[in-house]
Amino acid sequence: MVHLLIFFYLLLCLHKNGYSKSIDISAITFSYFDNDPTYKPMIDSFNEYSLKNNLNITVDLITFTSSNSTFETSDYGSYIENILNKKLSKYDIIFYDNLYTNKYGYSLVDLYKYLEPNHINIYNKNILSQSCSCENKLVGMPATINIDSLYSNMKLLDKYNKTIPKTWNELFETSKYILNEEEKLNNTDLVPFNGLICDDEYGTISILEYIYSYRDSVDAPFPEYQSKAAINAANMLKKIKTELKLDETFYATELFTMTKLFDENAIFIKYWDLAMSNVYHKSIVPGSKEGISSSIIGGYNVGINKYSNENNIQAAVEVIKYISSKEMQKKLVINNITYSGITDLYDEEEICSVVDCKYFKSIQLIGRPIHLVNDYNSYSYNIRNTFFKFLYGDEKAETVLKKIDDITRIYNIPYNSTFGLICIILYGVIGCLFLLSLIFLFFSKFNFYFEFLPISSWIIFILGLIIIIITGFVEIGDKMIIKCHMKVFLISIGFTLNVIPILQQLIFNFPDESEIINWLKKHQFLLLFIFLSKDIILNLLLYIFPYDIELRMVKDGENYKKCKINNSIISKFLILFIVAIPIFVILIILFLCFIEWNVIKIKYDIRFLTYTIYIDTVLLVFLIIIRFNLNNHRLIFMTSCLIYFSITLTNYFFLYGIRIILALLRNENSVLKFITKINNDFINNEDLTTRTHKSCTSKSTDGSEFTNLDITKKDVSSSSVLKKILNYHYQTGIESTDGNHSYLVVV
């Protein structure tokens, strides 16, 4: 028993002294140098720290370089993206270029959940929000930060008694003067300014920095691309390039810039901050006026793969705590390895005795617009190649900057825009006119012209038209999911109110009587209630599987959003059902129109109804075609509005408005006309009944009487459905029943 206790005691001591199982985690990074001066020393330092403090964590760093792989920065980025997309846990810690923060962010651990607030808050908030965050999650900490600097050739500046420029105009004037003077001395290889607006990521960085340096004040945000500040920045840049004859120099790659830094044959050079000890003096990049500068936030973040197991994630958190600690960052700054996001470090005497704290504290940083788009590489390519059409081509700055703005700007039709206001006014005026026109239903003079439907049905019909035209309001303003659903709902309800009263009346007019028709006549609003309930239920179900908002990116055009049906099978089935039912209703109406085509009493009503359906069908087909073929949001909006107007006005005119016009054009009193018509119908029916009875009654061979009508009915009942339909079609009156006798009321 004693031996057993001693054994357990020794095990406890061994565990306490660090002999428990260690955790091995892997990290990956990219470096331009074979002898990596940045990330390897970080990891080596942590492994030493882990060993001394018994953390039992060992980090194995895999470094891709130009010599041990075919990778460049973009290739390394694609490799990491592939690993994360496959949800592999091959690497626990990932060093990545901060331009990929938005792309990788969904696969990295949210460090807000693992790091103490006190640890995070020592960093510059702007750096963390612009280059380390994705969807309000902290997906990395700054491992290194690259900043842009202006290198001034002090040998030449002192020679000509010039100072380091603080504005772009000073840089231009100084460069022009020294260049002219040196050419007199036959120094024709001197480069006044490198520009570095080349066809790679640095070209995009330079464009963004130049525009940012023209903002109105230090605290002002990045200028709008179509602003006066951006236009002035572009024009000044082209002035420098053109007047100093720097086309080839501006377009040259980073290799050319590095060459000029070492051969010292340039006046001014803009490039990343490097530890240079030659004739060049580092200062902040100039601006539009003194005190304003700019630098893109470059460098690498360090994040944790969220697909790693929890033990490895916890171990990786310890590594990131160490790398991003104030002590480690202080060591990196003193050794001139990186600029630190812990800006308080530049207030410490120990650091300021080694580096130029005043220079570092004056840096004015701006992040790349990585959060605007999903594919930043394509966006960056489009920015610089569009800008090149101005800088190296003939297009105007205003034109090119609008195109750049259009790359990410999402356009819509605002309520206060010209198009928006015109449509709002037209929708309102037409809706009010529709409502006011209902008053004609209550004048006896017009009753004769509105016999086709009851007054309640006409009111419902007009309300349906108003709801359809109100749908146009949904097209105005920003596209939202709720608006997508409102559009479908309003069109569904508007169609039901507009069409079902007509369908119901056509059913009532059907030549044959039936129990169903008689029952519907007793419950006139039941059919409408059923269809409205259908609309509400289907739209509520559709809301459970909401629309998506699709972003349509238009090359050299204006981007816009559109409603997109959810990819679920249920949502597609619901939309299909919502669309299929109205089509089925229209087909039934057309069938009933054919059946009742020759009924004299409703002859013109049927024809106008048929014409309306044909016109609406053509307009709807046209709307569908343009929706699939147009890629211009303004044209889509205008054509949609035009079709809404056309459909509602067509329905209103042919089915309602023309009755008012006819009544106003004919000055006869419709009541007297109606009484006269009834009297004439009564006389004609009496004569027709008598003549029909005399002419159609015969005797059979056995002496019994029978009528031709009896024969006709027997023939029809035994004939095909098609013959029966044709008999209905050619019928000119509405068949009614009175006791045991059947007759046709000819009107």
Secondary structure, DSSP 8 states (H G I E B T S, - for coil): -HHHHHHHHHHHHHHHTT-S--EEEEEEEEESSSS-SSHHHHHHHHHHHHHHTT--EEEEEEEEETTTSS--HHHHHHHHHHHHHTT--S-SEEEEEGGGHHHHGGGB--GGGTS-HHHHTTS-HHHHHHHSEETTEE--EES-BB-EEEEEEHHHHHHTT----SBHHHHHHHHHHHHHHHHHTT-TT-EEE-----SSHHHHHHHHHHHHTTSSSTT-----TTSHHHHHHHHHHHHHHHHTT-HHHHH--HHHHHHHHHH--EEEEEEE-----SSEEEE---BSSTT---EE-BSEEEEEBTTS-HHHHHHHHHHHHHHTSHHHHHHHHHTTS-B-S-GGGGG-HHHHTTS-HHHHHT--EE---TTS-S-HHHHHHHHHHHHHHHHSSS--HHHHHHHHHHHH-EE---TTSHHHHHHHHHHHHHHHHHHHGGGGGG-GGGGGGGTTS-HHHHHHHHHHHHHHHHHHHHTSSS--HHHHHHHHHHHHHHHHHHHHHHHHHHHHT-SS--HHHHHHHHSTTHHHHHHHHHHHHHHHHHHHS--EEEEE--TTS-EEEEEE--SSHHHHHHHHHHHHHHHHHHHHHHHHHHHTTT-GGGHHHHHHHHHHHHHHHHHHHHHHHHHHH---HHHHHHHHHHHHHHHHHHHHIIIIIHHHHHHHH--S-HHHHHHHHHHHHHHHHHHHHHHHHHHHEEE-TTS-EEEHHHHHHHHHHHS-HHHHHHHHHT--SEEEEETTEEEEE--
